[in-house]
Amino acid sequence: MDREEQARRYARLRRRLWAAEIALFAAYAMAWLGSGLALGLGEALARRLPSPLDAMGMAFLFGGGWALLSFPIDFYGGFLLPHRFGLSTQTRAAWLLDYLKAGGISAAIGLPLIGGLYLAFRRWPHTWWLPVGAAWIGFTVVLAQLAPVLLAPLFYRFQPLQDPELAGRLARLAQRAGIRVRGAYVIDMSRRTRAANAGLMGLGPTRRIVVGDTLLSRYTPDEIEAILAHELAHHLHRDIPLGLALESIISLAGFFIGAQGLPLGVRALSLPGLDHPSSLPALAIGALLFRLITMIPVNAWSRWREWKADQEAIRLCGQPGALAAALRKLGEQNLAELDPEPWVEWIFYTHPALGKRIRAAEALASSPPPGRGVLN
């Protein structure tokens, strides 16, 4: 089987797994509501625990049950499937450790957020969406700044890039783009995967160049520079703050819609109220539906910004041929589908189809200087 056919099969399996997980989660949450489990546990927790520990206790039980139920899907999608297609280098023990770390981080962050949400329900029963939305926006901005410093080192080792020529070249590229970085670092991606990538991590004072060790072993300096130029273009175009702003608007709209619709749903399910712990599975279903509805327009916006970043990357590094070669190598190494069906790209893809990007860069590389703006 050739590499492209493997990529198509891998992508199809990933999509089916995604759909199965969505359906299973919806069934799981509905089972909690339909069986009376949510109401019974919610009543027990509300009697025994003060606010907001009752809601946090419900989140722990609901989330813990989902973690147990979905573990086979997570193990298949995160370990067995990548190994089957030659993408993963992790042992079972290493994968399980990462899985437990991610679960612990999710619980440490998510449980207090749930507690705060229910406190807002109780303090501002009609206008909770506004303070919750404002707090969520602040949280996402802070997390974007701190994740590279606090969270990424829990999974990867960061070391300064030892190649002075390449490090200087990447630093000069960032300087040409007018973007300040704290230095260039290598992360040990090869301990987990055969895939490759490079980019920038963090915002403001935490921003740094990050290159996967899997990239250094197979790519030329020109190709690495082209990959980084694409990532720098996102910062030059302010795609990170624009993305945070878009996410903030969508989140605020979601909270507002939830404030109008969730009380109706809770009453229809004969639950005591939105501020009662038993409402948590209903909130989870509402959040899932909202995410599915907004996925298509958000992905369309992302594809547009990625296309613009390709254009800017070529302007920054001046080597469309290097970008095309790097994208082709990344597609082969990461087992990316080059030309998915249009409906697949429209629904699922956050980037334009890789084949389109490669052909556009190759066409620009073969055109007589100055380029005709093939990517425009």
DOLO-810101 format. One record per residue (C-alpha): residue in three letters; x, y, z. Coordinates in steps of 0.02 Angstrom, whole numbers, padded with zeros to 5 digits, always signed. Layout:
residues N
ALAXYZ
...
//
This chain:
residues 376
MET+00000+00000+00000
ASP+00072+00171-00048
ARG+00092+00314+00075
GLU-00056+00414+00010
GLU-00174+00265+00026
GLN-00110+00237+00202
ALA-00143+00420+00242
ARG-00321+00407+00176
ARG-00354+00251+00279
TYR-00279+00329+00434
ALA-00383+00487+00412
ARG-00544+00387+00386
LEU-00513+00286+00543
ARG-00479+00444+00643
ARG-00642+00521+00584
ARG-00741+00365+00625
LEU-00662+00360+00797
TRP-00707+00543+00824
ALA-00888+00511+00774
ALA-00898+00357+00886
GLU-00832+00454+01034
ILE-00957+00596+01007
ALA-01102+00473+00996
LEU-01042+00377+01149
PHE-01026+00535+01253
ALA-01200+00593+01205
ALA-01271+00422+01251
TYR-01174+00423+01415
ALA-01239+00593+01467
MET-01417+00549+01416
ALA-01405+00388+01517
TRP-01361+00489+01671
LEU-01512+00599+01644
GLY-01636+00467+01587
SER-01595+00340+01721
GLY-01614+00462+01865
LEU-01431+00440+01912
ALA-01394+00625+01891
LEU-01540+00676+02000
GLY-01505+00547+02135
LEU-01319+00588+02148
GLY-01353+00773+02135
GLU-01476+00768+02280
ALA-01355+00667+02386
LEU-01209+00783+02350
ALA-01314+00940+02381
ARG-01365+00873+02553
ARG-01190+00823+02607
LEU-01074+00953+02530
PRO-01074+01143+02533
SER-01074+01248+02376
PRO-00977+01233+02261
LEU-00904+01067+02320
ASP-01068+00981+02275
ALA-01048+01031+02092
MET-00864+00986+02094
GLY-00908+00815+02167
MET-01034+00787+02027
ALA-00904+00839+01897
PHE-00780+00717+01973
LEU-00903+00572+01966
PHE-00970+00615+01793
GLY-00797+00646+01722
GLY-00723+00495+01806
GLY-00858+00383+01737
TRP-00829+00452+01563
ALA-00641+00425+01579
LEU-00669+00242+01620
LEU-00797+00217+01482
SER-00694+00306+01348
PHE-00526+00231+01396
PRO-00534+00094+01261
ILE-00566+00227+01128
ASP-00425+00336+01195
PHE-00306+00188+01200
TYR-00350+00134+01024
GLY-00341+00309+00951
GLY-00192+00368+01052
PHE-00084+00212+01056
LEU-00139+00064+00949
LEU-00186+00160+00791
PRO-00028+00267+00781
HIS+00077+00111+00809
ARG-00019+00018+00675
PHE+00026+00154+00549
GLY+00205+00175+00609
LEU+00184+00347+00686
SER+00211+00314+00873
THR+00372+00270+00964
GLN+00296+00262+01139
THR+00287+00110+01249
ARG+00122+00067+01334
ALA+00191+00125+01501
ALA+00247+00293+01430
TRP+00080+00320+01344
LEU-00014+00277+01503
LEU+00092+00398+01603
ASP+00053+00538+01480
TYR-00131+00490+01486
LEU-00134+00500+01676
LYS-00039+00665+01674
ALA-00164+00740+01551
GLY-00309+00676+01656
GLY-00235+00748+01814
ILE-00208+00918+01732
SER-00386+00917+01663
ALA-00455+00878+01836
ALA-00346+01008+01923
ILE-00404+01142+01802
GLY-00579+01084+01762
LEU-00649+01048+01936
PRO-00620+01226+02003
LEU-00691+01297+01841
ILE-00849+01193+01864
GLY-00859+01250+02044
GLY-00844+01432+01991
LEU-00977+01407+01857
TYR-01104+01342+01983
LEU-01062+01481+02104
ALA-01105+01602+01964
PHE-01269+01509+01931
ARG-01316+01533+02113
ARG-01259+01712+02133
TRP-01320+01781+01966
PRO-01460+01664+01911
HIS-01509+01769+01759
THR-01350+01861+01710
TRP-01218+01729+01752
TRP-01164+01718+01570
LEU-01081+01890+01576
PRO-00962+01865+01725
VAL-00930+01685+01672
GLY-00889+01742+01496
ALA-00771+01877+01559
ALA-00684+01756+01676
TRP-00668+01626+01537
ILE-00588+01753+01420
GLY-00461+01800+01553
PHE-00425+01618+01589
THR-00391+01574+01406
VAL-00272+01722+01387
VAL-00175+01676+01544
LEU-00169+01493+01493
ALA-00099+01538+01321
GLN+00043+01630+01407
LEU+00080+01502+01542
ALA+00055+01336+01450
PRO+00230+01336+01371
VAL+00308+01375+01540
LEU+00205+01266+01656
LEU+00119+01129+01556
ALA+00226+01085+01404
PRO+00379+01038+01512
LEU+00271+00905+01596
PHE+00270+00810+01432
TYR+00426+00867+01338
ARG+00606+00909+01376
PHE+00664+01077+01311
GLN+00847+01106+01270
PRO+00930+01253+01183
LEU+00960+01221+00998
GLN+01144+01170+00989
ASP+01171+01211+00805
PRO+01231+01392+00814
GLU+01214+01421+00627
LEU+01033+01361+00621
ALA+00990+01448+00785
GLY+01060+01611+00718
ARG+00968+01590+00554
LEU+00801+01562+00642
ALA+00832+01709+00759
ARG+00870+01822+00611
LEU+00710+01764+00527
ALA+00610+01811+00682
GLN+00700+01979+00686
ARG+00653+02012+00504
ALA+00473+01975+00549
GLY+00485+02098+00694
ILE+00445+01964+00824
ARG+00541+01950+00987
VAL+00579+01774+01047
ARG+00668+01707+01201
GLY+00777+01589+01100
ALA+00771+01429+00999
TYR+00739+01262+01084
VAL+00731+01079+01035
ILE+00596+00965+01105
ASP+00612+00777+01113
MET+00465+00730+01002
SER+00554+00569+00952
ARG+00516+00493+01124
ARG+00332+00490+01074
THR+00313+00502+00886
ARG+00396+00493+00716
ALA+00298+00648+00662
ALA+00387+00815+00647
ASN+00347+00997+00675
ALA+00416+01166+00726
GLY+00340+01329+00780
LEU+00323+01460+00915
MET+00258+01428+01089
GLY+00188+01559+01205
LEU+00138+01741+01196
GLY+00234+01898+01238
PRO+00376+01863+01361
THR+00351+01674+01351
ARG+00364+01662+01160
ARG+00503+01548+01100
ILE+00554+01454+00943
VAL+00528+01267+00962
VAL+00595+01135+00842
GLY+00557+00951+00856
ASP+00709+00837+00856
THR+00620+00734+00723
LEU+00630+00886+00610
LEU+00816+00916+00633
SER+00862+00742+00573
ARG+00774+00748+00404
TYR+00752+00928+00346
THR+00872+01052+00268
PRO+00901+01221+00351
ASP+00802+01303+00209
GLU+00654+01189+00242
ILE+00660+01217+00430
GLU+00668+01404+00401
ALA+00515+01394+00285
ILE+00416+01297+00416
LEU+00460+01424+00550
ALA+00419+01567+00431
HIS+00242+01501+00419
GLU+00227+01501+00609
LEU+00304+01674+00622
ALA+00176+01733+00494
HIS+00037+01689+00615
HIS+00115+01802+00746
LEU+00151+01938+00618
HIS-00032+01934+00564
ARG-00084+01932+00748
ASP-00176+01768+00720
ILE-00151+01714+00901
PRO-00238+01865+00979
LEU-00365+01866+00837
GLY-00399+01683+00871
LEU-00418+01718+01056
ALA-00536+01861+01015
LEU-00640+01751+00901
GLU-00644+01614+01031
SER-00696+01742+01161
ILE-00840+01807+01055
ILE-00899+01631+01017
SER-00884+01579+01199
LEU-00979+01733+01258
ALA-01115+01698+01130
GLY-01120+01518+01188
PHE-01140+01568+01371
PHE-01278+01690+01323
ILE-01370+01559+01222
GLY-01347+01438+01365
ALA-01422+01563+01487
GLN-01579+01569+01379
GLY-01595+01386+01333
LEU-01522+01283+01474
PRO-01655+01328+01605
LEU-01788+01269+01482
GLY-01697+01105+01455
VAL-01672+01079+01641
ARG-01857+01105+01674
ALA-01903+00987+01532
LEU-01795+00854+01615
SER-01882+00884+01784
LEU-01719+00933+01868
PRO-01720+01052+02019
GLY-01632+01193+01926
LEU-01482+01248+01827
ASP-01386+01282+01988
HIS-01416+01104+02052
PRO-01274+00978+02029
SER-01391+00861+01935
SER-01392+00981+01788
LEU-01211+00944+01743
PRO-01244+00808+01612
ALA-01369+00925+01526
LEU-01237+01062+01523
ALA-01114+00939+01447
ILE-01235+00896+01307
GLY-01269+01080+01275
ALA-01083+01118+01265
LEU-01057+00973+01146
LEU-01197+01031+01030
PHE-01130+01208+01029
ARG-00954+01147+00988
LEU-01019+01043+00843
ILE-01121+01188+00774
THR-00976+01311+00781
MET-00844+01189+00717
ILE-00875+01221+00531
PRO-00864+01412+00533
VAL-00717+01410+00653
ASN-00623+01287+00542
ALA-00661+01394+00389
TRP-00587+01547+00475
SER-00434+01445+00524
ARG-00407+01383+00346
TRP-00411+01562+00283
ARG-00281+01617+00409
GLU-00170+01467+00368
TRP-00178+01511+00183
LYS-00127+01690+00223
ALA+00016+01624+00331
ASP+00083+01524+00183
GLN+00087+01683+00079
GLU+00177+01779+00216
ALA+00299+01636+00245
ILE+00356+01645+00064
ARG+00379+01832+00079
LEU+00481+01810+00239
CYS+00598+01672+00182
GLY+00590+01704-00005
GLN+00594+01517-00044
PRO+00429+01446-00105
GLY+00521+01290-00162
ALA+00584+01258+00014
LEU+00409+01279+00084
ALA+00338+01158-00045
ALA+00474+01029-00007
ALA+00448+01048+00181
LEU+00260+01028+00166
ARG+00281+00873+00059
LYS+00402+00796+00184
LEU+00286+00839+00329
GLY+00142+00758+00238
GLU+00240+00598+00213
GLN+00316+00594+00388
ASN+00154+00641+00479
LEU+00046+00530+00367
ALA-00063+00677+00316
GLU-00196+00658+00182
LEU-00144+00765+00033
ASP-00311+00784-00056
PRO-00460+00742+00054
GLU-00635+00747-00016
PRO-00703+00926-00017
TRP-00836+00890+00114
VAL-00704+00819+00230
GLU-00595+00973+00213
TRP-00746+01086+00237
ILE-00803+01003+00398
PHE-00646+00940+00484
TYR-00491+01030+00421
THR-00415+01179+00512
HIS-00285+01196+00370
PRO-00312+01197+00182
ALA-00284+01027+00105
LEU-00097+00993+00103
GLY-00097+00952-00082
LYS-00168+01124-00123
ARG-00034+01210-00020
ILE+00107+01109-00098
ARG+00048+01138-00277
ALA+00026+01325-00247
ALA+00201+01343-00175
GLU+00276+01237-00315
ALA+00189+01343-00446
LEU+00258+01501-00369
ALA+00433+01424-00359
SER+00430+01382-00545
SER+00363+01552-00600
PRO+00487+01682-00663
PRO+00534+01814-00534
PRO+00449+01916-00472
GLY+00315+01788-00424
ARG+00142+01811-00494
GLY+00058+01789-00326
VAL-00002+01611-00357
LEU-00049+01599-00173
ASN-00152+01760-00178
//
